[in-house]
Amino acid sequence: MTSKIAILAGDGIGPEIIAAAEKVIECLRQDFAFAAELEPAAIGGAGYDQHGQPLPEQTLDICKQADAILFGAIGGPQYDGLAGELRPEKGLLNLRSSLSLFSNLRPAILYPQLASASSLKSELVAGLDIMIVRELTGGIYFGGPRGIREREDGSREGFNTMVYAEHEIERIARSAFDIARLRNRGLCSVDKANVLEVSELWREVVDRVAEDYADVTVSHLYVDNAAMQLVRAPRQFDVIVTGNLFGDILSDTAAMLTGSIGMLPSASLDENGKGMFEPVHGSAPDIAGNNLANPLATILSLAMMLRYSLQQPQLAELIEAAVGAVLDQGLRTADIAAGASSVGTREMGDAVVAAIRAAGGR
């Protein structure tokens, strides 16, 4: 069966890192009989430049028809002056919402070869393997009312609404509990229930869902304490489940524990396991086009796609092993070089392809 993959390169370094992942896909096609049909589409700033919208209708149609989506990055300073609805980021938010990609999986895994690149002491992060499950289509990013308005005294105020419906909390909780069952059966739910009513409901629903998962140990932390614990003793965590805003912040915090945000993949899944797979990092316009970006997070996102949406776990493991192999060889892009010599985006992608072929005996 042929898998249809939508390719959304986006802006900044997006085209470069996606090109590296496409090399890996072509290797899997040629050497491992992976049947895939790729269809590129514009999003973000590229969508605005080509079609006047950050999420063009034709792009949304392609994504709806695809079995999975591989996404690069969006945004750049040239778009900062656009109205909110035309900003590149709005295209990504609308795509997640339109496809109901509510469950965002953001692993924070420290490769042992990069222990020295972590911002924390190696004894604190050695063996780090955390999965953050972030609710992605609700919360303050999507709640209304929102806007900027004038007050009676003539000054202006901005306002946003954090809102979660009970069913939204339940489905992300079940997603996180199911993942915890596949790991070490520990789940920490992060909220701010001491001051936010929306978090009071969040905690209540998580505890109710927990009754169906007696084999999973559940704990709760306020988000400020969770942030502190991530940098104090990160290995205490197995799976963290939290809302959209808190998950956005905590997952980036966890990213730095691993040495570089350039190493971290992510998956955003719907209720049926169809998803969009993207590196956690942004578009890095300052280095775009210079062959400096780290493609490994994108390549590892491809591995997550093979595992979670395309039911090809053996190919996923092959890619992950190949990334470990190139790190064993001492190859580093600039973000993880720690003062040593580095290779470029294309060279790192080629090295991963070579390692895959070597593992496959070709």
ZICORHU-V913859 format. One record per residue. RES is the residue in one small letter. PHI is phi in whole degrees, 0 to 359 (* if undefined). OMEGA is omega in degrees with one decimal (999 if undefined). NEAR is the number of other C-alpha atoms within 12 Angstrom. Layout:
BEGIN
res = {RES | RES}
phi = {PHI | PHI}
omega = {OMEGA | OMEGA}
near = {NEAR | NEAR}
END
This chain:
BEGIN
res = {m | t | s | k | i | a | i | l | a | g | d | g | i | g | p | e | i | i | a | a | a | e | k | v | i | e | c | l | r | q | d | f | a | f | a | a | e | l | e | p | a | a | i | g | g | a | g | y | d | q | h | g | q | p | l | p | e | q | t | l | d | i | c | k | q | a | d | a | i | l | f | g | a | i | g | g | p | q | y | d | g | l | a | g | e | l | r | p | e | k | g | l | l | n | l | r | s | s | l | s | l | f | s | n | l | r | p | a | i | l | y | p | q | l | a | s | a | s | s | l | k | s | e | l | v | a | g | l | d | i | m | i | v | r | e | l | t | g | g | i | y | f | g | g | p | r | g | i | r | e | r | e | d | g | s | r | e | g | f | n | t | m | v | y | a | e | h | e | i | e | r | i | a | r | s | a | f | d | i | a | r | l | r | n | r | g | l | c | s | v | d | k | a | n | v | l | e | v | s | e | l | w | r | e | v | v | d | r | v | a | e | d | y | a | d | v | t | v | s | h | l | y | v | d | n | a | a | m | q | l | v | r | a | p | r | q | f | d | v | i | v | t | g | n | l | f | g | d | i | l | s | d | t | a | a | m | l | t | g | s | i | g | m | l | p | s | a | s | l | d | e | n | g | k | g | m | f | e | p | v | h | g | s | a | p | d | i | a | g | n | n | l | a | n | p | l | a | t | i | l | s | l | a | m | m | l | r | y | s | l | q | q | p | q | l | a | e | l | i | e | a | a | v | g | a | v | l | d | q | g | l | r | t | a | d | i | a | a | g | a | s | s | v | g | t | r | e | m | g | d | a | v | v | a | a | i | r | a | a | g | g | r}
phi = {* | 273 | 271 | 265 | 241 | 278 | 249 | 245 | 290 | 78 | 239 | 57 | 280 | 310 | 300 | 289 | 287 | 293 | 300 | 295 | 293 | 295 | 298 | 294 | 301 | 296 | 298 | 295 | 296 | 286 | 255 | 229 | 57 | 279 | 268 | 217 | 241 | 259 | 227 | 284 | 205 | 267 | 210 | 69 | 298 | 297 | 296 | 294 | 298 | 271 | 228 | 80 | 219 | 290 | 230 | 298 | 302 | 294 | 292 | 298 | 298 | 299 | 293 | 295 | 276 | 282 | 278 | 198 | 232 | 252 | 241 | 266 | 198 | 225 | 107 | 176 | 298 | 291 | 255 | 297 | 273 | 287 | 300 | 308 | 290 | 254 | 293 | 307 | 299 | 295 | 298 | 292 | 299 | 292 | 294 | 301 | 292 | 296 | 262 | 55 | 274 | 272 | 250 | 259 | 259 | 233 | 287 | 238 | 241 | 264 | 292 | 301 | 293 | 249 | 303 | 288 | 274 | 293 | 284 | 251 | 298 | 300 | 292 | 276 | 247 | 304 | 81 | 300 | 205 | 245 | 244 | 263 | 253 | 252 | 292 | 242 | 241 | 229 | 77 | 291 | 289 | 242 | 289 | 227 | 285 | 208 | 149 | 232 | 223 | 267 | 274 | 298 | 275 | 92 | 280 | 250 | 223 | 259 | 213 | 223 | 237 | 267 | 219 | 226 | 279 | 303 | 291 | 292 | 293 | 297 | 289 | 287 | 296 | 296 | 301 | 291 | 297 | 297 | 292 | 300 | 295 | 273 | 244 | 256 | 61 | 236 | 231 | 247 | 263 | 248 | 208 | 221 | 293 | 283 | 226 | 244 | 296 | 299 | 284 | 300 | 295 | 306 | 294 | 299 | 291 | 301 | 295 | 292 | 296 | 302 | 297 | 271 | 228 | 297 | 275 | 250 | 277 | 248 | 223 | 230 | 223 | 289 | 297 | 294 | 292 | 300 | 298 | 296 | 294 | 297 | 261 | 271 | 210 | 295 | 287 | 290 | 264 | 250 | 240 | 245 | 242 | 200 | 281 | 297 | 294 | 296 | 294 | 300 | 286 | 294 | 291 | 289 | 298 | 297 | 301 | 290 | 293 | 269 | 107 | 197 | 295 | 289 | 258 | 252 | 270 | 205 | 226 | 235 | 245 | 266 | 292 | 258 | 90 | 288 | 204 | 247 | 235 | 208 | 292 | 287 | 289 | 265 | 274 | 42 | 299 | 292 | 243 | 300 | 81 | 252 | 59 | 247 | 290 | 276 | 272 | 293 | 297 | 290 | 295 | 289 | 295 | 299 | 298 | 297 | 300 | 296 | 281 | 268 | 248 | 255 | 53 | 233 | 297 | 295 | 291 | 299 | 296 | 297 | 295 | 298 | 294 | 294 | 298 | 299 | 294 | 290 | 291 | 298 | 287 | 89 | 285 | 216 | 277 | 301 | 291 | 241 | 283 | 50 | 92 | 278 | 292 | 230 | 248 | 270 | 302 | 296 | 294 | 294 | 300 | 296 | 294 | 295 | 300 | 298 | 293 | 297 | 295 | 296 | 292 | 275 | 80 | 249}
omega = {-178.8 | 177.7 | 176.8 | -176.9 | 173.7 | -178.1 | -179.1 | -175.8 | 176.7 | -168.0 | 174.3 | 179.7 | -177.6 | -179.6 | -178.2 | -177.8 | 176.4 | 178.2 | 177.8 | 178.8 | 178.1 | 174.3 | 178.8 | 177.8 | -179.7 | 175.5 | 179.2 | 176.4 | -172.8 | -169.8 | -174.0 | 173.5 | 176.1 | -177.7 | -177.8 | 175.9 | -176.1 | 177.1 | -179.5 | 177.5 | -176.8 | 176.6 | 177.3 | 178.2 | 177.5 | 176.8 | 178.7 | -178.6 | -174.6 | -171.9 | 178.6 | -179.7 | 178.7 | 173.3 | 179.6 | -179.9 | -178.5 | 176.3 | 179.1 | 178.7 | 178.6 | -179.2 | 178.5 | -177.3 | -177.0 | 173.2 | 179.9 | -176.9 | 173.8 | -170.3 | -179.9 | -179.2 | 179.7 | 172.0 | 178.2 | -175.7 | -179.4 | -179.3 | -174.1 | -177.6 | -179.2 | 172.8 | -175.1 | -176.8 | -178.2 | -179.9 | -179.3 | -177.8 | 179.6 | 177.6 | 179.0 | 179.1 | -179.7 | 178.0 | 178.1 | -178.4 | -177.3 | -178.8 | -179.4 | 179.0 | -168.3 | -173.4 | -177.0 | 180.0 | -179.1 | 178.8 | 172.1 | -175.2 | 177.9 | 172.7 | -176.0 | 179.6 | -175.7 | -176.2 | -178.1 | -179.1 | 179.0 | 177.3 | 178.0 | 177.6 | -174.8 | -179.5 | 177.8 | -172.3 | -179.3 | -179.6 | -178.0 | 178.3 | -178.6 | 171.2 | 175.6 | 179.1 | -174.3 | 173.3 | -164.2 | -173.7 | 178.7 | 177.4 | -169.9 | 179.6 | -176.7 | -173.9 | 176.6 | 4.4 | 178.4 | 176.7 | 175.2 | -176.5 | 179.9 | 178.2 | -179.4 | -179.1 | 178.4 | 176.0 | -178.9 | 175.0 | 174.2 | -178.8 | 175.8 | -177.4 | 172.8 | -177.6 | 173.6 | 172.5 | -176.7 | -177.3 | 177.8 | 178.5 | -177.4 | -175.6 | 177.9 | 176.8 | 179.3 | 176.2 | -179.2 | 177.9 | 179.1 | 178.2 | 178.9 | 178.8 | 179.4 | -177.1 | -176.3 | 171.6 | 173.7 | -177.8 | 174.9 | 177.2 | -175.5 | -178.2 | 173.6 | -172.4 | 179.3 | 179.9 | -176.2 | 178.0 | 178.7 | 177.3 | 173.7 | 178.1 | 178.9 | -177.0 | 179.3 | -178.3 | 178.7 | 179.2 | 178.0 | 178.1 | -178.9 | 179.3 | 177.7 | -177.7 | -176.9 | -178.8 | 179.3 | 177.3 | -174.8 | 172.9 | 179.3 | 173.6 | 168.3 | -171.1 | 179.6 | 177.0 | 179.1 | 178.0 | 178.6 | -178.1 | 179.1 | 179.5 | 177.5 | -176.4 | -171.2 | -176.5 | 175.8 | -174.9 | 171.3 | 175.8 | 174.4 | 174.7 | -177.6 | -177.6 | -171.2 | -177.8 | -178.9 | 179.8 | 177.1 | -176.7 | -175.5 | -179.0 | 175.2 | 174.2 | 179.8 | -179.3 | -177.2 | 176.5 | -175.4 | 177.9 | 178.5 | 174.3 | 178.0 | 179.9 | -166.7 | 176.0 | 171.6 | 176.4 | 173.9 | -168.3 | 170.1 | -175.5 | -178.2 | 178.5 | 173.2 | -175.8 | 173.4 | -172.7 | -171.9 | 172.2 | -178.4 | -174.5 | -179.0 | -171.5 | 175.2 | -176.3 | -179.0 | 179.3 | -176.9 | 177.0 | -176.3 | 178.5 | -178.5 | -173.1 | 176.1 | -179.2 | -170.9 | 177.6 | 178.4 | 178.2 | 176.3 | 172.7 | 174.2 | 177.0 | 176.6 | 176.6 | -179.5 | -177.8 | -169.1 | -176.2 | -172.4 | 175.4 | 177.7 | -174.7 | -179.9 | 177.5 | 176.4 | 179.3 | 178.7 | 178.8 | -178.3 | 177.1 | 179.7 | 176.3 | 176.0 | -179.0 | -179.3 | 174.9 | 175.6 | 178.9 | 179.9 | -179.8 | -178.3 | 165.5 | -170.3 | -175.9 | -179.5 | -175.0 | 178.6 | 176.2 | 178.4 | 178.2 | -174.9 | 175.1 | -177.7 | -179.6 | -177.6 | -177.8 | 178.1 | 176.6 | 178.9 | 179.7 | 177.5 | 177.8 | -179.9 | 179.7 | 176.4 | -178.9 | 178.2 | 179.4 | 179.7 | 177.5 | -179.3 | 999}
near = {12 | 15 | 26 | 27 | 34 | 39 | 39 | 46 | 40 | 44 | 41 | 35 | 37 | 45 | 37 | 39 | 51 | 43 | 35 | 38 | 44 | 37 | 31 | 43 | 40 | 24 | 31 | 33 | 21 | 18 | 21 | 24 | 17 | 24 | 21 | 29 | 23 | 28 | 27 | 30 | 34 | 40 | 47 | 43 | 40 | 37 | 34 | 33 | 23 | 19 | 19 | 23 | 31 | 39 | 39 | 30 | 23 | 22 | 35 | 30 | 20 | 28 | 37 | 26 | 21 | 30 | 34 | 44 | 50 | 50 | 51 | 50 | 42 | 41 | 38 | 28 | 17 | 18 | 28 | 15 | 14 | 22 | 15 | 18 | 22 | 29 | 31 | 40 | 34 | 30 | 35 | 42 | 30 | 31 | 37 | 35 | 27 | 23 | 32 | 29 | 37 | 42 | 47 | 46 | 45 | 46 | 44 | 43 | 40 | 38 | 33 | 23 | 27 | 36 | 28 | 25 | 31 | 35 | 26 | 28 | 20 | 24 | 19 | 24 | 35 | 26 | 24 | 35 | 30 | 40 | 44 | 51 | 44 | 44 | 49 | 43 | 37 | 37 | 33 | 25 | 31 | 25 | 20 | 15 | 16 | 17 | 17 | 13 | 15 | 12 | 11 | 8 | 8 | 8 | 10 | 12 | 14 | 13 | 17 | 18 | 20 | 26 | 29 | 34 | 22 | 23 | 19 | 31 | 40 | 30 | 35 | 42 | 43 | 32 | 39 | 42 | 40 | 27 | 31 | 33 | 23 | 17 | 20 | 23 | 26 | 32 | 41 | 39 | 46 | 42 | 40 | 26 | 21 | 18 | 13 | 18 | 18 | 28 | 33 | 24 | 26 | 38 | 34 | 22 | 27 | 37 | 27 | 20 | 28 | 31 | 17 | 19 | 24 | 18 | 18 | 27 | 25 | 33 | 24 | 31 | 27 | 29 | 31 | 20 | 20 | 33 | 27 | 16 | 23 | 38 | 28 | 21 | 24 | 36 | 30 | 24 | 39 | 36 | 43 | 50 | 53 | 51 | 48 | 36 | 31 | 35 | 38 | 30 | 24 | 38 | 42 | 33 | 33 | 43 | 41 | 35 | 44 | 44 | 36 | 39 | 37 | 44 | 45 | 46 | 43 | 45 | 44 | 46 | 38 | 32 | 20 | 19 | 29 | 37 | 43 | 46 | 48 | 48 | 47 | 42 | 37 | 34 | 37 | 31 | 26 | 17 | 22 | 26 | 20 | 20 | 28 | 31 | 46 | 49 | 52 | 53 | 47 | 54 | 52 | 46 | 47 | 51 | 40 | 43 | 44 | 39 | 26 | 34 | 32 | 32 | 21 | 25 | 18 | 22 | 34 | 30 | 24 | 33 | 44 | 36 | 28 | 33 | 42 | 30 | 27 | 31 | 29 | 18 | 17 | 21 | 33 | 40 | 33 | 27 | 32 | 35 | 26 | 21 | 12 | 14 | 14 | 23 | 28 | 30 | 39 | 32 | 27 | 40 | 42 | 31 | 36 | 41 | 37 | 28 | 30 | 36 | 27 | 19 | 24 | 22 | 10 | 14}
END
